[in-house]
Amino acid sequence: MPNNEKTQTDIEPLMEYLAVAVSYIIGTRERMNRPPLMATVSNIRNVLTKDVGRALYEMEKDGLLTKRRTLNEDAYEFAPPRKTNTGKP
């Protein structure tokens, strides 16, 4: 389903990531000898969800993001710059 609309983000890195995810899924199925050797949308979403969760955790741990809890879910915001001993960022 081609879409020529401009989006707010560059999709090139996402396309590369999805190619890696599809390759990972197919490779896993091949090693497990589980045909058909294809990646379903559900498979791709599952990998994406796990990877996004892991990336958010790492970004929070590294101090780039701050995790907040809303009424229904977690939310993230950019962490304020850390202050040095001089009080300057």
N, CA, C and O atoms as CSV, one atom per row, in Angstrom:
chain,resi,resn,atom,element,x,y,z
A,1,MET,N,N,0.844,-1.159,0.000
A,1,MET,CA,C,0.000,0.000,0.000
A,1,MET,C,C,0.899,1.234,0.000
A,1,MET,O,O,1.299,1.700,1.067
A,2,PRO,N,N,1.220,1.768,-1.170
A,2,PRO,CA,C,2.080,2.934,-1.245
A,2,PRO,C,C,1.389,4.168,-0.704
A,2,PRO,O,O,0.184,4.352,-0.880
A,3,ASN,N,N,2.163,5.005,-0.047
A,3,ASN,CA,C,1.632,6.239,0.505
A,3,ASN,C,C,2.658,7.326,0.245
A,3,ASN,O,O,3.761,7.292,0.792
A,4,ASN,N,N,2.301,8.281,-0.582
A,4,ASN,CA,C,3.225,9.333,-0.955
A,4,ASN,C,C,3.118,10.557,-0.058
A,4,ASN,O,O,3.799,11.554,-0.299
A,5,GLU,N,N,2.281,10.504,0.968
A,5,GLU,CA,C,2.150,11.634,1.874
A,5,GLU,C,C,3.425,11.810,2.679
A,5,GLU,O,O,4.088,10.842,3.052
A,6,LYS,N,N,3.751,13.067,2.937
A,6,LYS,CA,C,4.907,13.340,3.789
A,6,LYS,C,C,4.494,13.100,5.228
A,6,LYS,O,O,3.392,13.460,5.641
A,7,THR,N,N,5.388,12.491,5.984
A,7,THR,CA,C,5.125,12.246,7.393
A,7,THR,C,C,6.031,13.137,8.226
A,7,THR,O,O,6.916,13.808,7.694
A,8,GLN,N,N,5.807,13.140,9.519
A,8,GLN,CA,C,6.596,13.969,10.409
A,8,GLN,C,C,7.969,13.379,10.665
A,8,GLN,O,O,8.860,14.074,11.154
A,9,THR,N,N,8.150,12.120,10.344
A,9,THR,CA,C,9.440,11.483,10.586
A,9,THR,C,C,9.969,10.875,9.304
A,9,THR,O,O,9.211,10.567,8.384
A,10,ASP,N,N,11.263,10.709,9.256
A,10,ASP,CA,C,11.920,10.062,8.130
A,10,ASP,C,C,11.746,8.554,8.300
A,10,ASP,O,O,12.123,8.005,9.336
A,11,ILE,N,N,11.182,7.879,7.302
A,11,ILE,CA,C,10.903,6.449,7.459
A,11,ILE,C,C,12.061,5.556,7.045
A,11,ILE,O,O,12.003,4.344,7.255
A,12,GLU,N,N,13.116,6.125,6.460
A,12,GLU,CA,C,14.247,5.301,6.028
A,12,GLU,C,C,14.828,4.453,7.166
A,12,GLU,O,O,15.002,3.247,6.988
A,13,PRO,N,N,15.135,5.047,8.335
A,13,PRO,CA,C,15.657,4.202,9.430
A,13,PRO,C,C,14.650,3.132,9.862
A,13,PRO,O,O,15.039,2.021,10.224
A,14,LEU,N,N,13.369,3.466,9.823
A,14,LEU,CA,C,12.341,2.491,10.191
A,14,LEU,C,C,12.304,1.345,9.197
A,14,LEU,O,O,12.146,0.189,9.588
A,15,MET,N,N,12.448,1.654,7.917
A,15,MET,CA,C,12.457,0.606,6.898
A,15,MET,C,C,13.641,-0.333,7.101
A,15,MET,O,O,13.505,-1.548,6.955
A,16,GLU,N,N,14.797,0.225,7.436
A,16,GLU,CA,C,15.973,-0.609,7.708
A,16,GLU,C,C,15.732,-1.490,8.931
A,16,GLU,O,O,16.054,-2.678,8.922
A,17,TYR,N,N,15.168,-0.903,9.976
A,17,TYR,CA,C,14.865,-1.671,11.189
A,17,TYR,C,C,13.886,-2.806,10.883
A,17,TYR,O,O,14.080,-3.934,11.337
A,18,LEU,N,N,12.837,-2.510,10.116
A,18,LEU,CA,C,11.852,-3.541,9.784
A,18,LEU,C,C,12.467,-4.662,8.957
A,18,LEU,O,O,12.102,-5.825,9.129
A,19,ALA,N,N,13.388,-4.332,8.069
A,19,ALA,CA,C,14.071,-5.368,7.291
A,19,ALA,C,C,14.856,-6.287,8.222
A,19,ALA,O,O,14.864,-7.503,8.034
A,20,VAL,N,N,15.515,-5.708,9.222
A,20,VAL,CA,C,16.255,-6.512,10.199
A,20,VAL,C,C,15.285,-7.374,11.003
A,20,VAL,O,O,15.557,-8.550,11.248
A,21,ALA,N,N,14.162,-6.801,11.411
A,21,ALA,CA,C,13.172,-7.550,12.198
A,21,ALA,C,C,12.604,-8.719,11.396
A,21,ALA,O,O,12.485,-9.828,11.916
A,22,VAL,N,N,12.254,-8.477,10.139
A,22,VAL,CA,C,11.717,-9.552,9.284
A,22,VAL,C,C,12.770,-10.639,9.095
A,22,VAL,O,O,12.460,-11.828,9.158
A,23,SER,N,N,14.005,-10.231,8.866
A,23,SER,CA,C,15.087,-11.198,8.711
A,23,SER,C,C,15.269,-12.028,9.978
A,23,SER,O,O,15.471,-13.240,9.907
A,24,TYR,N,N,15.198,-11.376,11.131
A,24,TYR,CA,C,15.315,-12.077,12.418
A,24,TYR,C,C,14.191,-13.105,12.585
A,24,TYR,O,O,14.433,-14.242,12.993
A,25,ILE,N,N,12.974,-12.697,12.269
A,25,ILE,CA,C,11.824,-13.591,12.431
A,25,ILE,C,C,11.950,-14.798,11.498
A,25,ILE,O,O,11.762,-15.939,11.921
A,26,ILE,N,N,12.267,-14.542,10.233
A,26,ILE,CA,C,12.400,-15.640,9.274
A,26,ILE,C,C,13.564,-16.552,9.663
A,26,ILE,O,O,13.445,-17.774,9.584
A,27,GLY,N,N,14.677,-15.972,10.079
A,27,GLY,CA,C,15.824,-16.775,10.515
A,27,GLY,C,C,15.482,-17.645,11.711
A,27,GLY,O,O,15.901,-18.800,11.783
A,28,THR,N,N,14.725,-17.096,12.645
A,28,THR,CA,C,14.302,-17.868,13.826
A,28,THR,C,C,13.401,-19.029,13.410
A,28,THR,O,O,13.569,-20.153,13.884
A,29,ARG,N,N,12.451,-18.755,12.526
A,29,ARG,CA,C,11.557,-19.813,12.056
A,29,ARG,C,C,12.338,-20.899,11.311
A,29,ARG,O,O,12.037,-22.087,11.426
A,30,GLU,N,N,13.347,-20.468,10.546
A,30,GLU,CA,C,14.155,-21.426,9.797
A,30,GLU,C,C,14.957,-22.317,10.746
A,30,GLU,O,O,15.022,-23.531,10.551
A,31,ARG,N,N,15.567,-21.716,11.773
A,31,ARG,CA,C,16.342,-22.511,12.746
A,31,ARG,C,C,15.459,-23.481,13.520
A,31,ARG,O,O,15.898,-24.565,13.902
A,32,MET,N,N,14.204,-23.078,13.750
A,32,MET,CA,C,13.271,-23.938,14.477
A,32,MET,C,C,12.567,-24.930,13.542
A,32,MET,O,O,11.761,-25.748,13.987
A,33,ASN,N,N,12.882,-24.848,12.241
A,33,ASN,CA,C,12.259,-25.703,11.236
A,33,ASN,C,C,10.736,-25.575,11.298
A,33,ASN,O,O,10.011,-26.568,11.364
A,34,ARG,N,N,10.269,-24.307,11.275
A,34,ARG,CA,C,8.833,-24.029,11.369
A,34,ARG,C,C,8.352,-23.244,10.159
A,34,ARG,O,O,8.256,-22.018,10.206
A,35,PRO,N,N,8.050,-23.954,9.074
A,35,PRO,CA,C,7.493,-23.248,7.915
A,35,PRO,C,C,6.102,-22.710,8.242
A,35,PRO,O,O,5.474,-23.191,9.185
A,36,PRO,N,N,5.616,-21.757,7.513
A,36,PRO,CA,C,6.219,-21.091,6.358
A,36,PRO,C,C,7.265,-20.072,6.804
A,36,PRO,O,O,7.145,-19.456,7.863
A,37,LEU,N,N,8.274,-19.914,5.988
A,37,LEU,CA,C,9.366,-19.005,6.317
A,37,LEU,C,C,8.981,-17.586,5.906
A,37,LEU,O,O,9.449,-17.058,4.897
A,38,MET,N,N,8.121,-16.995,6.713
A,38,MET,CA,C,7.684,-15.619,6.495
A,38,MET,C,C,7.379,-14.981,7.836
A,38,MET,O,O,7.195,-15.668,8.841
A,39,ALA,N,N,7.329,-13.667,7.835
A,39,ALA,CA,C,7.031,-12.928,9.058
A,39,ALA,C,C,5.641,-12.325,8.929
A,39,ALA,O,O,5.381,-11.551,8.008
A,40,THR,N,N,4.759,-12.671,9.838
A,40,THR,CA,C,3.419,-12.088,9.826
A,40,THR,C,C,3.471,-10.704,10.467
A,40,THR,O,O,4.432,-10.356,11.152
A,41,VAL,N,N,2.430,-9.931,10.233
A,41,VAL,CA,C,2.353,-8.602,10.845
A,41,VAL,C,C,2.352,-8.749,12.367
A,41,VAL,O,O,2.945,-7.926,13.065
A,42,SER,N,N,1.703,-9.773,12.881
A,42,SER,CA,C,1.701,-10.007,14.331
A,42,SER,C,C,3.110,-10.291,14.840
A,42,SER,O,O,3.499,-9.795,15.897
A,43,ASN,N,N,3.879,-11.091,14.090
A,43,ASN,CA,C,5.272,-11.362,14.461
A,43,ASN,C,C,6.072,-10.065,14.521
A,43,ASN,O,O,6.816,-9.823,15.471
A,44,ILE,N,N,5.907,-9.235,13.490
A,44,ILE,CA,C,6.652,-7.982,13.406
A,44,ILE,C,C,6.263,-7.046,14.545
A,44,ILE,O,O,7.127,-6.421,15.160
A,45,ARG,N,N,4.971,-6.949,14.827
A,45,ARG,CA,C,4.516,-6.087,15.934
A,45,ARG,C,C,5.061,-6.578,17.271
A,45,ARG,O,O,5.420,-5.771,18.130
A,46,ASN,N,N,5.125,-7.878,17.450
A,46,ASN,CA,C,5.648,-8.440,18.695
A,46,ASN,C,C,7.118,-8.053,18.884
A,46,ASN,O,O,7.515,-7.624,19.968
A,47,VAL,N,N,7.917,-8.206,17.833
A,47,VAL,CA,C,9.337,-7.835,17.903
A,47,VAL,C,C,9.468,-6.333,18.144
A,47,VAL,O,O,10.276,-5.896,18.963
A,48,LEU,N,N,8.667,-5.547,17.422
A,48,LEU,CA,C,8.711,-4.095,17.561
A,48,LEU,C,C,8.385,-3.667,18.986
A,48,LEU,O,O,9.077,-2.825,19.558
A,49,THR,N,N,7.339,-4.241,19.556
A,49,THR,CA,C,6.929,-3.888,20.910
A,49,THR,C,C,8.030,-4.189,21.924
A,49,THR,O,O,8.317,-3.371,22.798
A,50,LYS,N,N,8.640,-5.352,21.805
A,50,LYS,CA,C,9.723,-5.714,22.734
A,50,LYS,C,C,10.926,-4.798,22.570
A,50,LYS,O,O,11.521,-4.370,23.560
A,51,ASP,N,N,11.291,-4.492,21.321
A,51,ASP,CA,C,12.444,-3.636,21.071
A,51,ASP,C,C,12.206,-2.199,21.542
A,51,ASP,O,O,13.104,-1.567,22.097
A,52,VAL,N,N,11.000,-1.689,21.318
A,52,VAL,CA,C,10.682,-0.338,21.772
A,52,VAL,C,C,10.733,-0.272,23.294
A,52,VAL,O,O,11.270,0.683,23.854
A,53,GLY,N,N,10.185,-1.266,23.959
A,53,GLY,CA,C,10.236,-1.303,25.423
A,53,GLY,C,C,11.662,-1.334,25.944
A,53,GLY,O,O,12.000,-0.641,26.903
A,54,ARG,N,N,12.490,-2.141,25.307
A,54,ARG,CA,C,13.892,-2.233,25.718
A,54,ARG,C,C,14.626,-0.909,25.467
A,54,ARG,O,O,15.434,-0.476,26.289
A,55,ALA,N,N,14.340,-0.275,24.329
A,55,ALA,CA,C,14.987,1.002,24.001
A,55,ALA,C,C,14.551,2.100,24.968
A,55,ALA,O,O,15.378,2.898,25.411
A,56,LEU,N,N,13.264,2.149,25.299
A,56,LEU,CA,C,12.784,3.146,26.257
A,56,LEU,C,C,13.432,2.944,27.628
A,56,LEU,O,O,13.817,3.910,28.287
A,57,TYR,N,N,13.549,1.694,28.048
A,57,TYR,CA,C,14.190,1.390,29.327
A,57,TYR,C,C,15.640,1.881,29.333
A,57,TYR,O,O,16.085,2.504,30.297
A,58,GLU,N,N,16.367,1.599,28.258
A,58,GLU,CA,C,17.770,2.020,28.172
A,58,GLU,C,C,17.893,3.539,28.141
A,58,GLU,O,O,18.789,4.099,28.774
A,59,MET,N,N,17.002,4.214,27.411
A,59,MET,CA,C,17.041,5.674,27.352
A,59,MET,C,C,16.725,6.289,28.709
A,59,MET,O,O,17.282,7.324,29.076
A,60,GLU,N,N,15.829,5.646,29.450
A,60,GLU,CA,C,15.517,6.117,30.810
A,60,GLU,C,C,16.711,5.884,31.730
A,60,GLU,O,O,17.078,6.760,32.513
A,61,LYS,N,N,17.311,4.707,31.632
A,61,LYS,CA,C,18.466,4.370,32.461
A,61,LYS,C,C,19.644,5.308,32.186
A,61,LYS,O,O,20.387,5.671,33.099
A,62,ASP,N,N,19.804,5.697,30.912
A,62,ASP,CA,C,20.898,6.595,30.532
A,62,ASP,C,C,20.607,8.054,30.860
A,62,ASP,O,O,21.468,8.915,30.682
A,63,GLY,N,N,19.405,8.333,31.335
A,63,GLY,CA,C,19.069,9.699,31.735
A,63,GLY,C,C,18.552,10.572,30.609
A,63,GLY,O,O,18.381,11.776,30.798
A,64,LEU,N,N,18.299,10.001,29.446
A,64,LEU,CA,C,17.790,10.795,28.324
A,64,LEU,C,C,16.294,11.060,28.476
A,64,LEU,O,O,15.814,12.145,28.150
A,65,LEU,N,N,15.564,10.071,28.970
A,65,LEU,CA,C,14.118,10.207,29.165
A,65,LEU,C,C,13.762,10.026,30.634
A,65,LEU,O,O,14.467,9.357,31.390
A,66,THR,N,N,12.653,10.638,31.012
A,66,THR,CA,C,12.085,10.443,32.342
A,66,THR,C,C,10.726,9.790,32.158
A,66,THR,O,O,9.910,10.245,31.356
A,67,LYS,N,N,10.491,8.724,32.903
A,67,LYS,CA,C,9.224,7.987,32.806
A,67,LYS,C,C,8.237,8.571,33.808
A,67,LYS,O,O,8.572,8.792,34.971
A,68,ARG,N,N,7.039,8.812,33.349
A,68,ARG,CA,C,5.948,9.291,34.194
A,68,ARG,C,C,4.795,8.297,34.080
A,68,ARG,O,O,4.641,7.623,33.062
A,69,ARG,N,N,4.008,8.217,35.113
A,69,ARG,CA,C,2.833,7.345,35.096
A,69,ARG,C,C,1.601,8.216,34.966
A,69,ARG,O,O,1.364,9.081,35.809
A,70,THR,N,N,0.803,8.002,33.913
A,70,THR,CA,C,-0.459,8.710,33.765
A,70,THR,C,C,-1.550,7.827,34.348
A,70,THR,O,O,-1.268,6.768,34.909
A,71,LEU,N,N,-2.759,8.254,34.217
A,71,LEU,CA,C,-3.874,7.479,34.754
A,71,LEU,C,C,-3.949,6.086,34.140
A,71,LEU,O,O,-4.265,5.119,34.833
A,72,ASN,N,N,-3.659,5.975,32.839
A,72,ASN,CA,C,-3.847,4.712,32.135
A,72,ASN,C,C,-2.577,4.034,31.646
A,72,ASN,O,O,-2.599,2.848,31.319
A,73,GLU,N,N,-1.472,4.766,31.590
A,73,GLU,CA,C,-0.272,4.168,31.000
A,73,GLU,C,C,0.976,4.947,31.390
A,73,GLU,O,O,0.900,5.966,32.077
A,74,ASP,N,N,2.112,4.458,30.947
A,74,ASP,CA,C,3.364,5.172,31.148
A,74,ASP,C,C,3.520,6.219,30.055
A,74,ASP,O,O,3.026,6.048,28.941
A,75,ALA,N,N,4.210,7.300,30.385
A,75,ALA,CA,C,4.516,8.357,29.415
A,75,ALA,C,C,5.974,8.752,29.627
A,75,ALA,O,O,6.529,8.554,30.708
A,76,TYR,N,N,6.579,9.305,28.601
A,76,TYR,CA,C,7.988,9.679,28.672
A,76,TYR,C,C,8.156,11.127,28.251
A,76,TYR,O,O,7.439,11.627,27.384
A,77,GLU,N,N,9.109,11.786,28.875
A,77,GLU,CA,C,9.489,13.130,28.469
A,77,GLU,C,C,11.008,13.198,28.504
A,77,GLU,O,O,11.668,12.413,29.184
A,78,PHE,N,N,11.550,14.158,27.752
A,78,PHE,CA,C,12.989,14.311,27.797
A,78,PHE,C,C,13.388,14.762,29.186
A,78,PHE,O,O,12.770,15.655,29.766
A,79,ALA,N,N,14.419,14.142,29.710
A,79,ALA,CA,C,14.904,14.480,31.042
A,79,ALA,C,C,15.578,15.834,30.985
A,79,ALA,O,O,16.232,16.162,29.995
A,80,PRO,N,N,15.425,16.631,32.044
A,80,PRO,CA,C,16.150,17.907,32.066
A,80,PRO,C,C,17.651,17.651,32.134
A,80,PRO,O,O,18.078,16.610,32.633
A,81,PRO,N,N,18.459,18.594,31.634
A,81,PRO,CA,C,19.912,18.382,31.704
A,81,PRO,C,C,20.363,18.229,33.146
A,81,PRO,O,O,19.858,18.901,34.046
A,82,ARG,N,N,21.308,17.345,33.349
A,82,ARG,CA,C,21.845,17.152,34.694
A,82,ARG,C,C,22.765,18.311,35.043
A,82,ARG,O,O,23.536,18.783,34.209
A,83,LYS,N,N,22.672,18.757,36.275
A,83,LYS,CA,C,23.502,19.880,36.707
A,83,LYS,C,C,24.844,19.355,37.226
A,83,LYS,O,O,24.928,18.285,37.829
A,84,THR,N,N,25.871,20.135,36.975
A,84,THR,CA,C,27.190,19.797,37.496
A,84,THR,C,C,27.342,20.405,38.882
A,84,THR,O,O,26.410,21.022,39.398
A,85,ASN,N,N,28.484,20.238,39.469
A,85,ASN,CA,C,28.743,20.805,40.798
A,85,ASN,C,C,28.641,22.320,40.803
A,85,ASN,O,O,28.385,22.910,41.853
A,86,THR,N,N,28.834,22.964,39.663
A,86,THR,CA,C,28.755,24.412,39.597
A,86,THR,C,C,27.318,24.890,39.443
A,86,THR,O,O,27.058,26.092,39.473
A,87,GLY,N,N,26.385,23.959,39.278
A,87,GLY,CA,C,24.991,24.321,39.128
A,87,GLY,C,C,24.613,24.616,37.685
A,87,GLY,O,O,23.470,24.980,37.408
A,88,LYS,N,N,25.552,24.464,36.765
A,88,LYS,CA,C,25.282,24.703,35.338
A,88,LYS,C,C,25.133,23.366,34.617
A,88,LYS,O,O,25.785,22.382,34.968
A,89,PRO,N,N,24.264,23.343,33.601
A,89,PRO,CA,C,24.094,22.089,32.844
A,89,PRO,C,C,25.317,21.705,32.062
A,89,PRO,O,O,25.319,20.679,31.382
